[in-house]
């Protein structure tokens, strides 16, 4: 089974949960295209990085999820697409990407809400699930950031009705 990004469940609600994601390193690209085009283009370059497309020609294990994130709305043309590096990875231990568009980022622990859903994570379905999660969180008094993350766990050739995805939104930081 593919290794997954680590988290602990802080609170379970009927259709979503609050999670504390552990510190991790991601390989990330910023791309200015619509959601579908951005994720496809970035996936190729990120996959190249973990498939020896780095200064050490070293293979890195594929993990899940593939994360597409924006600080704007789902119709944004400013996306960050990332692969989570294997658990325990440290910036200094990972090979430098051969492609300067791929950057390694150390993410601190973060509290987020997460809503799982099945199906192909299209822009339309993801937007509906984002709206649902924001409404559910508001009902229980949680304040969310503007960031939206679409976490995809399955390869594109998996039947659409079996695909597992999540909408993840960080909690708003208290000042």
C-alpha positions as CSV (number, residue, x, y, z in Angstrom):
1,X,0.0,0.0,0.0
2,X,1.2,3.5,-0.8
3,X,2.5,5.5,2.2
4,X,0.1,8.3,3.2
5,X,0.7,11.7,4.7
6,X,0.6,11.4,8.5
7,X,-2.0,13.0,10.7
8,X,-4.0,12.5,14.0
9,X,-7.7,13.0,14.2
10,X,-8.5,15.7,16.8
11,X,-12.3,15.7,16.5
12,X,-14.7,13.6,14.4
13,X,-18.0,15.1,13.2
14,X,-20.7,13.4,11.2
15,X,-19.3,14.0,7.7
16,X,-15.8,15.6,8.3
17,X,-13.0,15.6,10.8
18,X,-10.5,18.0,12.3
19,X,-6.9,16.7,11.9
20,X,-3.4,17.7,13.0
21,X,-1.1,17.0,10.1
22,X,2.4,16.1,11.1
23,X,5.5,18.0,9.8
24,X,6.5,16.8,6.3
25,X,8.5,17.8,3.3
26,X,6.8,18.3,-0.1
27,X,8.1,18.7,-3.6
28,X,6.0,21.5,-5.0
29,X,5.4,23.4,-8.2
30,X,3.6,26.7,-8.7
31,X,1.6,26.8,-12.0
32,X,-0.6,29.4,-13.5
33,X,-3.3,27.4,-15.3
34,X,-6.8,26.2,-14.6
35,X,-7.1,23.4,-12.0
36,X,-7.2,20.5,-14.5
37,X,-4.4,21.7,-16.7
38,X,-2.3,22.7,-13.7
39,X,-2.6,19.3,-12.0
40,X,-1.8,17.4,-15.2
41,X,1.2,19.5,-16.1
42,X,2.7,19.6,-12.6
43,X,2.2,15.9,-12.1
44,X,4.5,15.1,-15.0
45,X,7.3,17.3,-13.6
46,X,6.9,16.1,-10.0
47,X,6.9,12.5,-11.1
48,X,10.1,13.2,-13.0
49,X,11.7,14.5,-9.8
50,X,10.9,11.3,-7.8
51,X,11.9,9.1,-10.9
52,X,15.6,10.1,-10.8
53,X,15.0,13.6,-12.2
54,X,17.2,15.1,-9.5
55,X,20.9,15.9,-9.1
56,X,21.6,12.4,-7.5
57,X,19.6,10.5,-10.0
58,X,17.9,8.9,-7.0
59,X,14.4,7.3,-7.0
60,X,12.1,8.5,-4.3
61,X,9.0,6.5,-3.3
62,X,5.6,7.7,-4.4
63,X,3.3,8.6,-1.6
64,X,-0.2,9.9,-1.3
65,X,-1.9,12.2,-1.6
66,X,-1.1,14.4,-4.6
67,X,-2.1,17.8,-3.3
68,X,-3.5,20.7,-5.5
69,X,-3.8,23.9,-3.5
70,X,-4.8,27.5,-4.0
71,X,-5.4,30.5,-1.8
72,X,-8.2,31.6,-4.1
73,X,-11.4,30.1,-5.4
74,X,-11.6,26.8,-7.4
75,X,-11.7,28.8,-10.7
76,X,-8.2,30.3,-9.8
77,X,-5.4,30.1,-12.3
78,X,-2.8,30.1,-9.4
79,X,-2.2,26.5,-8.2
80,X,0.5,24.8,-6.1
81,X,0.7,21.1,-6.9
82,X,2.7,18.9,-4.5
83,X,3.9,15.3,-3.8
84,X,4.4,14.5,-0.1
85,X,7.9,13.1,0.4
86,X,8.2,9.8,2.4
87,X,7.8,10.0,6.2
88,X,10.9,11.1,8.0
89,X,12.3,13.0,5.0
90,X,14.4,16.1,5.8
91,X,15.2,18.9,3.4
92,X,18.9,18.3,3.7
93,X,18.6,14.6,2.9
94,X,16.6,14.9,-0.3
95,X,18.3,15.3,-3.6
96,X,18.0,18.7,-5.3
97,X,15.5,18.7,-8.2
98,X,17.0,18.9,-11.7
99,X,14.1,21.1,-12.7
100,X,14.2,24.6,-11.1
101,X,10.4,24.8,-11.2
102,X,10.2,22.0,-8.6
103,X,11.1,23.2,-5.0
104,X,11.3,21.3,-1.8
105,X,9.3,22.8,1.1
106,X,9.3,21.9,4.8
107,X,5.7,22.1,6.1
108,X,5.2,22.6,9.8
109,X,2.4,20.7,11.7
110,X,-1.0,22.2,10.9
111,X,-4.6,21.7,12.0
112,X,-7.1,21.3,9.2
113,X,-10.6,20.1,8.4
114,X,-11.0,17.3,6.0
115,X,-14.0,16.0,4.0
116,X,-13.6,12.7,2.1
117,X,-15.4,12.0,-1.1
118,X,-15.5,9.4,-3.9
119,X,-15.3,10.1,-7.6
120,X,-13.0,11.9,-10.0
121,X,-11.8,15.1,-8.4
122,X,-13.0,17.4,-11.1
123,X,-13.1,21.1,-10.6
124,X,-16.9,21.1,-10.3
125,X,-17.1,18.2,-7.8
126,X,-14.2,19.6,-5.8
127,X,-15.9,23.0,-5.6
128,X,-19.2,21.4,-4.4
129,X,-17.3,19.5,-1.7
130,X,-15.4,22.6,-0.7
131,X,-18.7,24.5,-0.2
132,X,-20.1,21.6,1.7
133,X,-17.1,21.5,4.0
134,X,-17.1,25.2,4.7
135,X,-20.8,25.1,5.6
136,X,-20.3,22.1,7.9
137,X,-17.4,23.7,9.6
138,X,-19.3,27.0,10.1
139,X,-22.2,25.1,11.7
140,X,-19.9,24.0,14.5
141,X,-18.1,27.3,14.8
142,X,-14.8,26.5,13.1
143,X,-13.1,29.4,11.3
144,X,-11.3,28.3,8.1
145,X,-8.5,29.9,6.0
146,X,-9.0,30.8,2.4
147,X,-6.7,28.0,1.3
148,X,-8.3,25.0,-0.5
149,X,-6.5,21.7,-0.9
150,X,-7.7,18.9,-3.1
151,X,-6.0,15.7,-2.0
152,X,-6.1,12.9,-4.6
153,X,-5.1,9.4,-3.6
154,X,-5.6,7.2,-6.7
155,X,-4.0,6.9,-10.1
156,X,-6.0,8.3,-13.0
157,X,-6.7,4.8,-14.5
158,X,-8.6,3.7,-11.4
159,X,-12.4,3.5,-12.2
160,X,-13.9,6.9,-11.3
161,X,-16.5,5.5,-8.9
162,X,-13.7,3.9,-6.7
163,X,-11.5,7.0,-6.5
164,X,-10.9,8.4,-3.0
165,X,-10.2,12.1,-2.5
166,X,-10.4,14.7,0.2
167,X,-11.0,18.4,0.5
168,X,-8.7,19.8,3.2
169,X,-8.8,23.3,4.5
170,X,-6.5,24.7,7.2
171,X,-8.1,26.3,10.3
172,X,-7.7,30.0,10.5
173,X,-4.8,31.0,12.7
174,X,-5.8,33.0,15.8
175,X,-4.0,36.3,16.1
